Each structure stands twice: as C-alpha cells, then as structure tokens.
Amino acid sequence: MNIPFITTEQMREVDRLMIEEFGIELLMMMENAGRGLAEFCSKYMGYDQDRSVLIFIGGGNNGGGGLVAARYSHQFGYSVEVMLLQSESYMKEVPRKQLEILQKLHGIAIVDDIAQLHQADLVIDAMIGYGIEGDLRDPYASTALSMNVSGVPIIALDVPSGLTLTIATVQAPAVRATATYTLALPKDILKDNASYTGDVYVGNIGVPQEVYKRLSIDVLPLFHKSSSVLVDSERKS
C-alpha cells in the first residue's frame, strides 16, 4: 500500500482543519491516538496480560496521548506505570485533563525512579511529538539515553522523541525505538531514519478524507481492516 509521507507543516494544517473547521476536538483526537496506541502495544506483546508497561510522559499533547494509552492499557489488564517528565503545573490544558482522569484510577502508579525502566517489559515514548525544534534537553535527553541502553523494547508515539530533520548531523540524543506508532499519516521525518524509528505503523485518529482533499493529499482509505497499518516504503537508516 502506497502511504504518503507529510511534512510537519502539513500535519499542523491537518490538526487545524480538524479542530477549527470540522469540529473534531483535540480531546477526541487524543483519545483516538491513545486508545489505538494501547491496542497496538497489546498486540505487540502478544496479548499477554502478565506484561508490564512503563510510559514516559511529556507535558504536551504527545504526553496526553501517552496518558490515554496508560488508561486503556490498565483497562486491558496490564501492569502500568507512568513517569512524568514535566510537572503537572507545566502541562498543557488537555494533557493535564488526561492526567486528572488517570489520577482517579486505582492501580496505575506514577513513579519517579528511572530504575523502574529495567523492570518493564515494554516502554512507551510519549515525551515529545512531531513539532520539536532543536535538541532534547534534560530531563528528556538523559531519559532518552537511559531508554536506549535499557534493552527494553520501545514503542514511540508519533515520532521518537528528539528526532529532528538534522538528526544526522547533531550529537544530541534521540530515542531509538523498536517501532513507531505514528498518527494520521507518517511524517517525512520518519522516512530516512529507520535506525531511530524501527518499523513504522500509522494509526487512525479519525481524520476525514475531506481534510486530506482540502490539502491536495491523495490518501486511500487505510483503516478498513485494522486500526494500524505498517508503512511499506524504502526507508534508510
């Protein structure tokens, strides 16, 4: 299946059209993203409920998707822990609302010890999304390095945190994911960085075909068989 890659600017326009012109609110898209990610991770782990998941959460919308994934993973029966990389007071409004929901649930631990990383069966990178500008800074940079040397499989939400268009020339860390669950359509930043992204799957967040038509992006219906689709392309490390 030929799945088009889109630029950061195009994805921002997709988000804008969804919210401002089609009335599909960010909270709805975040719910779809997090639920789809949790379903993808469940499938990745072979539906084994004895597995544990640790989710690293940033303060932006990517982190909000990770919090939704934590909620659904808990609902699916997995042992779930989350680590916040940003204090609650610095989180954006919608991710903070997702955190408030999570805090009302029993059985999901919010941890602050990076040593928990080595006890997890799967790690989810929900720290930084596609709109990053510049290199990762601490605590994100040191967390990415710890994730990379842990030996634990890593699933990145949308893009691996720290991955930028200049990753080939900078010395800053970026998450090296086992697989990437990207949203709506794959970003062009994922095309030539397979050593950071692993296998790339595109997940359904409910973007109507009319949105892509407005942007002259030719996209066939992708999700009639599954809520996630492997991106089949010639990608380079």
Secondary structure, DSSP 4 states (H G I P E B T S, - for coil): -----B-HHHHHHHHHIIIIIS---HHHHHHHHHHHHHHHHHHHTTT-TT-EEEEEE-SSHHHHHHHHHHHHHHHTT-EEEEEESS-GGGS-HHHHHHHHHHHTSSSEEEE--GGGGGG-SEEEEES--TT--S---TTHHHHHHHHHHS-S-EEEESS-TT--TTTTT--S-----SEEEEESS-BGGGTT-HHHH-EEEEE-----HHHHHHTT-------SS-SEEE-------
